[in-house]
Amino acid sequence: MVPNEQRRSTLSSGDVAEAVRALSDADWARLHRVAKFYCANRPLNPDDILQEAFCRALDTRVCPAGVSVVKFIAEIVRSVASDAMKSRARHPEAPLDDEASAARPDPGLSAEAALAEKQEMDRIKKAMIGLFSGDPVAEIIVEGTMEEMEGEELRALAGLDKVAFASQRRRIRRTIDKAFPDGWAQ
Amino acid sequence: MTNSKDTPRGPLDLLADSLIDDLLSASDEEILAEAKEDFGSADKVVAATKEIFERAIASKAKGRLAAARAGVKGDRERTAAIVPIAASQAKQRLAKALATNPRLQNLTMAARHGKSASTSDTDAEGVLEDLIELGLLPQNDDHHE
C-alpha cells in the first residue's frame, strides 16, 4: 500500500500518459532529438530506444510530481540506450526491454573488443574536435566536456560568461548535428 | 544532462549529456526551427514521435492482454485436468477418504457431507471434486488415500 503522501509526490502511469499527450510540438521534437543524440555513437535505432523509454515511463519508472516530463523521459532514454549497449555486449540478440540482463554484473569486454572500442572512440573524438579546428574556443569546450569538465570550470577555461557559453554550446550542437546527421558512429 | 548514478560516462557520453542539456534549455521556437531545417517539416517529426508514443501504449496494452490470456489459459487447464467423477461412486469414495485420512476429517464441511446419511450423490461428487482440485486427494482412486 503506497502511503498517501508518497502517492501525491509521484505521478501515476495514467498521469504520465496524460502529461505526454499534452506535450507541445516543440517538446515532441525535443524528445525525438534526445533519442537521436543518445544513439549517435551507438548502433541503436532511436525510434526503438524512444519507444522502450515511453514503455518504461508508463510502467516501471516513477515520475516525481513537479519534474518536467520531458526531462524525466530524456533521462529514461539515456538509461535505455546505456542498458541496450550493456546487454548487447553480452547477448547480441537481447531485446531492449530486457532490463534484468543489463542489471547483471558486467563480465567485461575481451581484450580485443575493449581495444577495438577504444580505437573507435578515439576516432570519433578526433573527428569531433576536428570539426572545430579553426575555432579555438569551441575546441576547448568540446575537449573540456569530454574530459569531464563542466559549469564554472569549463566557462573559465573558455573565457566565457554564462550567456556567451550557452550560445557557443548551441553553435557546437548544431555544427555536430549537421556534420553527423545519421549519428557519430559512421 | 548530468547524472550522478551508475557507471562512469565515456567522453562521447559526456559530450552527448552536455549537448542534451543545451537541447532541453533551447526555446520552443529554436527547436521547431531546427526540426524544420533538418527534416523539412517540424510537423513530420512531431507526428513521427507521437506515433512512437502510441506504439508504446499499444505494446503495453498487448502485454497486459497477453498476461490476462495466460491467466485464463492456466485456469482452463487446471479446470480441464479434473476428470468428472461418476456420481454413484463419489459418495463411497468420499466416505473412504474421510475414514482413512484424519487431515480431511478436519475439513468440517466435507466431513459433514460425507458422514451425513442424507448426503446426496451429487453433493458428494461436488465435495470430492473440490478436494481433488485443492490437491488434497489424487485424481484417481487407484492411489492410496
HADDOCK unambig.tbl for C-alpha pairs under 7 A between the chains (distance, minus, plus):
assign (segid A and resid 25 and name CA) (segid B and resid 46 and name CA) 5.94 0.50 0.50
assign (segid A and resid 26 and name CA) (segid B and resid 28 and name CA) 5.06 0.50 0.50
assign (segid A and resid 26 and name CA) (segid B and resid 31 and name CA) 5.93 0.50 0.50
assign (segid A and resid 26 and name CA) (segid B and resid 32 and name CA) 5.65 0.50 0.50
assign (segid A and resid 28 and name CA) (segid B and resid 46 and name CA) 5.44 0.50 0.50
assign (segid A and resid 28 and name CA) (segid B and resid 49 and name CA) 6.17 0.50 0.50
assign (segid A and resid 29 and name CA) (segid B and resid 31 and name CA) 6.97 0.50 0.50
assign (segid A and resid 29 and name CA) (segid B and resid 35 and name CA) 6.88 0.50 0.50
assign (segid A and resid 29 and name CA) (segid B and resid 45 and name CA) 6.03 0.50 0.50
assign (segid A and resid 29 and name CA) (segid B and resid 46 and name CA) 5.48 0.50 0.50
assign (segid A and resid 30 and name CA) (segid B and resid 23 and name CA) 6.91 0.50 0.50
assign (segid A and resid 30 and name CA) (segid B and resid 31 and name CA) 6.78 0.50 0.50
assign (segid A and resid 32 and name CA) (segid B and resid 49 and name CA) 6.16 0.50 0.50
assign (segid A and resid 34 and name CA) (segid B and resid 20 and name CA) 6.35 0.50 0.50
assign (segid A and resid 37 and name CA) (segid B and resid 16 and name CA) 6.19 0.50 0.50
assign (segid A and resid 38 and name CA) (segid B and resid 16 and name CA) 6.57 0.50 0.50
assign (segid A and resid 47 and name CA) (segid B and resid 52 and name CA) 6.87 0.50 0.50
assign (segid A and resid 51 and name CA) (segid B and resid 52 and name CA) 5.63 0.50 0.50
assign (segid A and resid 51 and name CA) (segid B and resid 53 and name CA) 6.25 0.50 0.50
assign (segid A and resid 51 and name CA) (segid B and resid 56 and name CA) 5.40 0.50 0.50
assign (segid A and resid 54 and name CA) (segid B and resid 53 and name CA) 6.29 0.50 0.50
assign (segid A and resid 54 and name CA) (segid B and resid 56 and name CA) 6.02 0.50 0.50
assign (segid A and resid 55 and name CA) (segid B and resid 56 and name CA) 5.35 0.50 0.50
assign (segid A and resid 55 and name CA) (segid B and resid 60 and name CA) 6.65 0.50 0.50
assign (segid A and resid 145 and name CA) (segid B and resid 14 and name CA) 6.41 0.50 0.50
assign (segid A and resid 145 and name CA) (segid B and resid 15 and name CA) 5.84 0.50 0.50
assign (segid A and resid 146 and name CA) (segid B and resid 11 and name CA) 4.20 0.50 0.50
assign (segid A and resid 146 and name CA) (segid B and resid 12 and name CA) 6.42 0.50 0.50
assign (segid A and resid 146 and name CA) (segid B and resid 14 and name CA) 5.68 0.50 0.50
assign (segid A and resid 146 and name CA) (segid B and resid 15 and name CA) 5.67 0.50 0.50
assign (segid A and resid 147 and name CA) (segid B and resid 11 and name CA) 6.46 0.50 0.50
assign (segid A and resid 148 and name CA) (segid B and resid 14 and name CA) 6.79 0.50 0.50
assign (segid A and resid 170 and name CA) (segid B and resid 22 and name CA) 6.41 0.50 0.50
assign (segid A and resid 173 and name CA) (segid B and resid 19 and name CA) 5.87 0.50 0.50
